[in-house]
Amino acid sequence: MRITAMLLAIMTVLAAPGAAEFYSVTSKMANVRSGPGGANESLWQVLRYAPFEVLGRSGAWTHVRDYEGDEGWVHGSVLSKVRAVAVKTEKANLRETPGGEITWVLDRGYPMKLLKTEGNWVQVSDGETTGWLHRSVVWGLEEDEDG
C-alpha cells in the first residue's frame, strides 16, 4: 500500500505541467541530429541564439523542440540558458524603439538574444543589431515572462 501511494505521488509530479525550459545555441552554428550522438544524421543546422524548448537529456545530448515544433538532439556543449527568441511569422519588423521606426525586416526563424521585455515588446540583439520586436511575432517566451 505504501509503495503504491509513493508511485502515485511520483507519477503525479512527473505528469504535472511545469514551466517550459528554454536553452539557446552559443556557437556560431550547430547541428540538430536525429538522435543523441555525433554519428546520428544531421537533420538541420541552426545559428547562434536559436532557441529550443528542452524535452529531455541523454548523457551530453539534449532533446529539443524548435519554433516550428520540429524535434532533434543538440550537444549540450553548444547550449546555454541565455534567453533567445525566433521569429515565428513570415516577416517581422525590428524597430528602433517599441512601436518606433522600422530598422530591419527579419525573416521567419531568425534567432536573436532576448535582452528584456517591456509590455508587449521584447528588446533583442543578434550581436550586431539591437532593436524591438512585438511579442506576437516571436517564439521562445513563456506567456507570463516579464524579462
C-alpha positions as CSV (number, residue, x, y, z in Angstrom):
1,M,0.0,0.0,0.0
2,R,2.8,2.4,1.0
3,I,4.7,1.6,-2.3
4,T,1.5,2.2,-4.4
5,A,1.0,5.6,-2.7
6,M,4.6,6.5,-3.3
7,L,4.4,5.5,-7.0
8,L,1.2,7.6,-7.5
9,A,2.9,10.6,-5.9
10,I,5.9,10.3,-8.2
11,M,3.7,9.8,-11.3
12,T,1.7,12.9,-10.3
13,V,4.8,15.0,-10.0
14,L,6.2,13.8,-13.3
15,A,2.8,14.3,-15.1
16,A,2.3,17.8,-13.6
17,P,2.7,20.6,-16.2
18,G,5.7,22.7,-15.4
19,A,7.3,25.8,-16.9
20,A,9.0,25.1,-20.2
21,E,12.8,25.1,-20.0
22,F,14.4,27.1,-22.8
23,Y,18.0,27.0,-24.0
24,S,19.8,28.7,-26.9
25,V,22.7,27.9,-29.1
26,T,26.0,29.6,-28.1
27,S,28.2,28.6,-31.1
28,K,28.1,30.3,-34.5
29,M,26.3,27.3,-35.9
30,A,25.1,23.9,-34.5
31,N,23.8,20.7,-35.9
32,V,20.4,19.3,-34.8
33,R,20.7,15.5,-35.0
34,S,18.2,12.6,-35.3
35,G,19.4,11.0,-32.1
36,P,21.8,11.6,-29.1
37,G,25.3,11.1,-30.7
38,G,27.6,12.6,-33.3
39,A,27.1,9.5,-35.5
40,N,23.4,10.3,-35.9
41,E,22.2,12.1,-39.0
42,S,22.3,15.9,-39.0
43,L,18.7,17.0,-39.7
44,W,19.4,20.7,-40.0
45,Q,21.7,23.4,-38.8
46,V,20.9,26.5,-36.7
47,L,22.6,29.8,-36.0
48,R,23.7,31.3,-32.7
49,Y,20.8,32.2,-30.4
50,A,18.5,29.7,-31.9
51,P,16.1,29.0,-29.0
52,F,14.9,25.5,-28.1
53,E,12.5,24.1,-25.6
54,V,14.2,21.3,-23.7
55,L,12.3,17.9,-23.8
56,G,14.9,15.7,-22.2
57,R,18.5,14.6,-21.9
58,S,20.7,11.6,-22.7
59,G,24.2,11.9,-21.5
60,A,25.8,15.0,-23.0
61,W,22.9,15.4,-25.5
62,T,19.7,17.4,-25.2
63,H,16.4,16.5,-26.8
64,V,14.9,19.8,-28.1
65,R,11.9,21.3,-29.9
66,D,12.2,24.4,-32.1
67,Y,9.7,27.2,-33.0
68,E,8.1,25.0,-35.7
69,G,7.6,22.1,-33.4
70,D,10.4,20.0,-35.0
71,E,12.4,17.9,-32.7
72,G,16.0,16.7,-32.6
73,W,19.1,16.4,-30.5
74,V,21.8,19.0,-29.8
75,H,25.1,18.5,-27.9
76,G,24.9,20.2,-24.5
77,S,28.3,22.0,-25.1
78,V,26.7,24.4,-27.6
79,L,23.7,25.2,-25.5
80,S,23.2,27.7,-22.6
81,K,20.4,29.3,-20.6
82,V,20.9,32.6,-22.4
83,R,17.4,33.5,-23.3
84,A,16.6,34.0,-27.0
85,V,13.7,34.1,-29.4
86,A,13.0,33.2,-33.0
87,V,10.7,35.0,-35.5
88,K,7.6,32.8,-35.9
89,T,5.9,34.9,-38.6
90,E,6.9,35.1,-42.2
91,K,8.4,38.6,-41.6
92,A,8.9,40.7,-38.5
93,N,9.7,44.4,-38.2
94,L,12.7,45.1,-36.0
95,R,12.1,48.6,-34.5
96,E,14.4,51.3,-33.1
97,T,12.0,51.7,-30.1
98,P,8.8,49.9,-29.1
99,G,6.4,50.9,-31.9
100,G,9.0,53.2,-33.4
101,E,10.8,53.3,-36.8
102,I,11.5,50.0,-38.6
103,T,15.2,49.4,-38.9
104,W,15.3,45.9,-40.3
105,V,12.8,43.3,-41.6
106,L,13.6,39.8,-40.2
107,D,12.7,36.5,-41.9
108,R,10.9,33.6,-40.3
109,G,13.2,31.6,-38.0
110,Y,15.7,34.4,-37.4
111,P,17.1,33.9,-33.9
112,M,18.0,36.8,-31.6
113,K,19.2,37.1,-28.0
114,L,16.5,38.4,-25.6
115,L,17.6,41.4,-23.7
116,K,14.4,42.5,-21.9
117,T,10.7,42.7,-22.2
118,E,8.5,45.8,-21.9
119,G,4.8,45.2,-22.1
120,N,4.1,43.6,-25.5
121,W,7.6,44.4,-26.7
122,V,10.9,42.5,-26.5
123,Q,14.3,44.0,-26.9
124,V,16.6,41.7,-28.9
125,S,20.1,41.6,-30.4
126,D,21.9,39.3,-32.8
127,G,25.3,40.6,-31.6
128,E,25.5,43.4,-34.2
129,T,22.0,44.9,-34.3
130,T,19.7,45.7,-31.4
131,G,16.0,46.6,-31.6
132,W,12.5,45.8,-30.5
133,L,10.0,43.2,-31.7
134,H,6.4,42.7,-30.8
135,R,5.8,39.7,-28.6
136,S,3.2,38.3,-31.1
137,V,5.9,37.7,-33.8
138,V,8.4,35.7,-31.7
139,W,8.7,32.2,-30.2
140,G,10.6,31.3,-27.1
141,L,8.9,33.3,-24.4
142,E,6.7,31.9,-21.6
143,E,3.3,33.6,-21.6
144,D,3.8,35.3,-18.3
145,E,7.5,36.1,-18.8
146,D,8.5,39.5,-17.8
147,G,12.0,39.6,-19.0
